[in-house]
Amino acid sequence: MLQNTTTYNQNGELFYKQGRPHFFTKACVTLCLVRYKRNNAGAEFSVEFTKLSRAFQFPGKKSLHSEDMALSEIMRTEWTHGCAAITVELYSSFSPCEECCTLLQDFIKQRPRCRVFVAFTCVYRGGDRRHSCALQKLNGCSNVQLLDIFTAKEWRLLRDRQQLFLSPVAFHVTLMWDCYWRRKLIEILTISPQMAVNTGMVLGTVEPQTSDITTDGVSPSRRGLPDITDHYNFGYVATEDELKVMDDLVKDAMRREDRKHLILSVSLTVAIVAFFIYVLIHLV
């Protein structure tokens, strides 16, 4: 029986709403699937974990992003268990920012045999120049096997982990946003629109597969005929009018978020200055 309501936990909510058109720039979540190989016996084992980051609300105070936390967890496991990561899959609610792209590049350089797959629900900061250049550099790394927006495969991955379940209507809208953000990513990576058919992965694996969403809207099945009772098997391609509407929604959401952060920064600065003036007056 089909579930007709959308349900999610704290992590699933960020995946579902981030950049669609909301921007929770003070929060990011990353689901990480890692395969390790032991240094002595050569045996392989897999580990899965989720990292949630909450940015500091104070101006100028830097916090760790979820990708940074995930890479630190991988390196800690390598050190503790005497192993090396050979496959890393990162599924995030934002594309890596400039700093996280640099961390990923350094991580890859130290592990030339490690294959890295990165998928995300939207582009950080809407793809401004600084973060776009970082994504281009990351995409140029030979070990990066995938750098792309979510497809139906990744949404199924979250469903299977019981972090998020999308109703048929919500899933349809989600695929529309996937089309919008994939268009943005293609523009950033300077790929021709004719090459918009991406290469994805089977859930939890690293084997290349054809995309769930092709240029003509066909959604091929992974294993034989699609299960018509599972709406996650169907794709969608947004129209130009829909893309234009979504672009306006994203720009409005980013303006509101920037205005909110500006007000917060000014308010905190005024409060700090007022506190010091109060202290100085009473000391004198």
C-alpha positions as CSV (number, residue, x, y, z in Angstrom):
1,M,0.0,0.0,0.0
2,L,1.4,3.4,-1.0
3,Q,2.3,5.9,1.8
4,N,0.7,9.2,0.8
5,T,2.4,11.4,3.4
6,T,5.9,12.8,3.6
7,T,7.8,12.0,6.7
8,Y,11.3,12.8,7.8
9,N,13.7,13.0,10.8
10,Q,16.0,15.9,11.6
11,N,18.5,14.9,9.0
12,G,15.9,14.0,6.3
13,E,14.3,17.5,6.7
14,L,17.6,19.2,5.7
15,F,18.0,16.9,2.7
16,Y,14.3,17.6,1.7
17,K,14.1,21.3,2.2
18,Q,17.6,22.6,1.6
19,G,17.6,24.9,-1.5
20,R,14.0,23.9,-2.4
21,P,13.7,26.9,-2.0
22,H,14.6,27.3,1.7
23,F,18.2,27.9,2.8
24,F,19.2,26.8,6.2
25,T,22.7,28.1,5.8
26,K,23.5,27.5,9.5
27,A,23.0,23.7,9.1
28,C,24.2,20.9,6.9
29,V,24.0,17.1,7.0
30,T,26.1,14.5,5.3
31,L,25.5,10.8,5.0
32,C,28.8,9.0,4.5
33,L,29.3,5.4,3.2
34,V,33.0,4.3,3.4
35,R,34.7,1.1,2.4
36,Y,38.1,0.4,4.1
37,K,40.9,-2.1,3.4
38,R,43.0,-3.3,6.3
39,N,46.7,-2.7,5.9
40,N,47.9,-6.1,7.2
41,A,45.4,-8.8,6.1
42,G,43.9,-6.9,3.2
43,A,40.3,-7.7,4.4
44,E,37.7,-5.1,3.5
45,F,34.8,-3.8,5.6
46,S,32.2,-1.0,5.3
47,V,31.1,1.7,7.7
48,E,28.2,4.1,7.4
49,F,27.5,7.2,9.5
50,T,25.8,10.6,9.4
51,K,27.3,14.0,10.4
52,L,25.2,17.1,11.2
53,S,26.8,20.5,11.6
54,R,25.2,23.5,13.2
55,A,27.1,26.8,12.5
56,F,27.8,29.3,15.3
57,Q,25.4,32.2,15.4
58,F,28.1,34.7,16.2
59,P,29.7,36.9,13.5
60,G,33.2,35.8,12.6
61,K,32.9,32.6,14.5
62,K,33.8,29.7,12.2
63,S,32.3,26.2,12.6
64,L,33.0,22.8,11.2
65,H,30.9,21.7,8.1
66,S,29.5,18.2,7.9
67,E,32.0,17.2,5.1
68,D,34.9,18.3,7.3
69,M,33.4,16.2,10.2
70,A,33.0,13.2,7.9
71,L,36.6,13.3,6.6
72,S,37.9,13.6,10.2
73,E,35.8,10.5,11.2
74,I,37.3,8.6,8.2
75,M,40.9,9.5,9.1
76,R,40.2,8.6,12.8
77,T,39.0,5.2,11.7
78,E,42.0,4.7,9.5
79,W,44.3,5.5,12.4
80,T,42.4,3.4,15.0
81,H,41.9,0.3,12.9
82,G,45.1,0.3,10.8
83,C,43.2,0.5,7.5
84,A,42.9,2.8,4.4
85,A,39.7,4.1,2.8
86,I,39.3,2.8,-0.7
87,T,35.8,4.1,-1.5
88,V,34.1,7.2,0.0
89,E,30.5,8.2,-0.8
90,L,29.3,11.5,0.5
91,Y,25.6,12.5,0.3
92,S,25.1,16.1,1.5
93,S,22.3,18.7,1.8
94,F,24.8,21.2,0.3
95,S,27.5,21.0,-2.3
96,P,31.0,21.3,-0.7
97,C,31.9,25.0,0.0
98,E,35.4,26.3,-1.0
99,E,37.0,25.1,2.2
100,C,35.5,21.7,2.1
101,C,36.5,21.3,-1.6
102,T,40.1,22.0,-0.5
103,L,39.8,19.5,2.3
104,L,38.5,16.9,-0.2
105,Q,41.3,17.6,-2.6
106,D,43.9,17.2,0.1
107,F,42.2,14.0,1.3
108,I,42.3,12.6,-2.2
109,K,46.0,13.5,-2.8
110,Q,47.0,11.5,0.3
111,R,44.9,8.5,-0.9
112,P,45.6,8.1,-4.7
113,R,43.8,4.7,-4.7
114,C,40.6,6.0,-3.0
115,R,37.6,6.6,-5.2
116,V,35.3,9.5,-4.1
117,F,31.6,10.0,-5.0
118,V,29.9,13.3,-4.0
119,A,26.1,13.9,-4.4
120,F,24.1,16.8,-3.0
121,T,20.6,18.3,-3.0
122,C,21.6,21.9,-4.0
123,V,24.5,24.1,-4.8
124,Y,26.0,26.0,-1.8
125,R,25.3,29.8,-2.0
126,G,23.5,29.3,-5.3
127,G,26.9,28.8,-7.0
128,D,28.7,32.2,-6.4
129,R,32.0,32.7,-8.1
130,R,34.3,31.6,-5.2
131,H,32.5,28.3,-4.5
132,S,32.0,27.6,-8.2
133,C,35.7,27.8,-8.9
134,A,36.3,25.3,-6.0
135,L,33.7,22.9,-7.5
136,Q,35.5,23.1,-10.8
137,K,38.8,22.2,-9.3
138,L,37.3,19.3,-7.3
139,N,35.6,18.0,-10.5
140,G,39.0,18.0,-12.1
141,C,40.4,15.4,-9.7
142,S,40.8,12.0,-11.4
143,N,39.7,10.2,-8.2
144,V,36.3,12.0,-8.1
145,Q,34.1,9.5,-9.8
146,L,30.8,11.4,-9.3
147,L,30.0,15.1,-8.6
148,D,26.3,15.6,-9.1
149,I,22.9,16.6,-7.8
150,F,20.7,13.9,-6.3
151,T,18.7,11.6,-8.5
152,A,16.0,9.2,-7.6
153,K,18.7,6.7,-6.5
154,E,19.9,9.0,-3.7
155,W,16.4,9.8,-2.6
156,R,15.8,6.0,-2.4
157,L,19.0,5.7,-0.3
158,L,17.6,8.1,2.3
159,R,14.3,6.3,2.2
160,D,16.0,2.9,2.8
161,R,17.9,4.5,5.8
162,Q,14.5,5.7,7.1
163,Q,15.6,9.3,7.2
164,L,13.1,10.6,4.6
165,F,10.0,9.3,2.8
166,L,8.5,11.4,0.0
167,S,4.9,11.1,-1.0
168,P,4.2,10.8,-4.7
169,V,3.4,14.6,-4.9
170,A,6.5,15.6,-2.9
171,F,8.7,13.3,-4.9
172,H,7.4,14.9,-8.2
173,V,8.3,18.4,-6.8
174,T,11.6,17.1,-5.6
175,L,12.6,15.9,-9.0
176,M,11.7,19.3,-10.5
177,W,14.1,20.9,-8.1
178,D,16.7,18.2,-9.0
179,C,16.4,19.4,-12.6
180,Y,16.9,23.0,-11.6
181,W,20.0,22.4,-9.5
182,R,21.5,20.1,-12.1
183,R,21.1,22.9,-14.6
184,K,23.0,25.2,-12.2
185,L,25.7,22.6,-11.6
186,I,26.1,22.1,-15.4
187,E,26.6,25.8,-15.9
188,I,29.2,25.9,-13.1
189,L,31.2,23.0,-14.5
190,T,30.9,24.5,-18.0
191,I,29.4,21.3,-19.4
192,S,27.4,21.5,-22.6
193,P,23.6,21.1,-22.0
194,Q,23.6,18.3,-24.5
195,M,25.8,16.4,-21.9
196,A,23.2,16.8,-19.1
197,V,22.6,13.0,-18.8
198,N,24.7,12.3,-15.7
199,T,26.3,9.0,-14.6
200,G,25.1,7.8,-11.2
201,M,25.5,4.8,-8.9
202,V,23.4,2.0,-7.6
203,L,22.5,2.6,-4.0
204,G,25.3,2.0,-1.7
205,T,27.7,0.9,-4.4
206,V,30.2,2.5,-6.7
207,E,29.3,0.8,-10.0
208,P,28.5,3.3,-12.8
209,Q,24.9,3.2,-14.0
210,T,22.8,5.2,-16.4
211,S,20.9,8.2,-14.9
212,D,17.4,7.9,-13.4
213,I,16.4,11.1,-15.3
214,T,17.4,11.3,-18.9
215,T,17.0,14.3,-21.3
216,D,13.7,12.9,-22.6
217,G,12.2,12.2,-19.2
218,V,12.5,8.4,-19.4
219,S,13.3,6.7,-16.1
220,P,14.9,3.3,-16.9
221,S,14.6,0.6,-14.3
222,R,17.6,-0.7,-12.4
223,R,16.5,-4.3,-12.4
224,G,14.1,-5.4,-15.1
225,L,10.7,-3.8,-15.4
226,P,9.9,-0.9,-13.0
227,D,7.7,-1.5,-10.0
228,I,4.7,0.6,-10.7
229,T,3.7,0.6,-7.0
230,D,7.0,2.5,-6.2
231,H,6.8,6.1,-7.3
232,Y,10.6,6.4,-6.7
233,N,11.0,4.6,-10.1
234,F,9.7,7.4,-12.2
235,G,11.6,10.5,-13.5
236,Y,10.7,14.0,-14.5
237,V,12.2,16.8,-16.5
238,A,11.2,20.4,-15.6
239,T,10.1,22.8,-18.2
240,E,11.7,26.1,-18.9
241,D,8.8,28.0,-17.3
242,E,9.1,25.9,-14.2
243,L,12.9,26.4,-14.0
244,K,12.3,30.2,-14.3
245,V,9.9,30.2,-11.4
246,M,12.3,28.1,-9.2
247,D,15.1,30.5,-10.1
248,D,13.1,33.4,-8.8
249,L,12.2,31.5,-5.6
250,V,15.8,30.7,-4.9
251,K,16.9,34.3,-5.4
252,D,14.2,35.5,-3.1
253,A,15.1,32.9,-0.4
254,M,18.8,33.8,-0.6
255,R,18.0,37.6,-0.3
256,R,15.9,36.9,2.8
257,E,18.6,34.7,4.4
258,D,21.3,37.3,3.7
259,R,19.1,40.1,5.2
260,K,18.4,38.0,8.3
261,H,22.2,37.4,8.8
262,L,22.9,41.1,8.3
263,I,20.3,42.0,10.9
264,L,21.7,39.4,13.3
265,S,25.3,40.6,12.9
266,V,24.4,44.3,13.3
267,S,22.3,43.5,16.4
268,L,25.1,41.5,18.0
269,T,27.6,44.1,17.3
270,V,25.5,46.9,18.8
271,A,24.8,44.7,21.9
272,I,28.6,44.1,22.4
273,V,29.4,47.8,21.9
274,A,26.7,48.8,24.3
275,F,27.9,46.3,26.9
276,F,31.5,47.7,26.8
277,I,30.2,51.3,27.0
278,Y,28.1,50.3,30.0
279,V,31.2,48.6,31.7
280,L,33.4,51.6,31.0
281,I,30.9,54.1,32.4
282,H,30.5,52.1,35.6
283,L,34.3,51.6,36.0
284,V,34.9,55.3,35.7
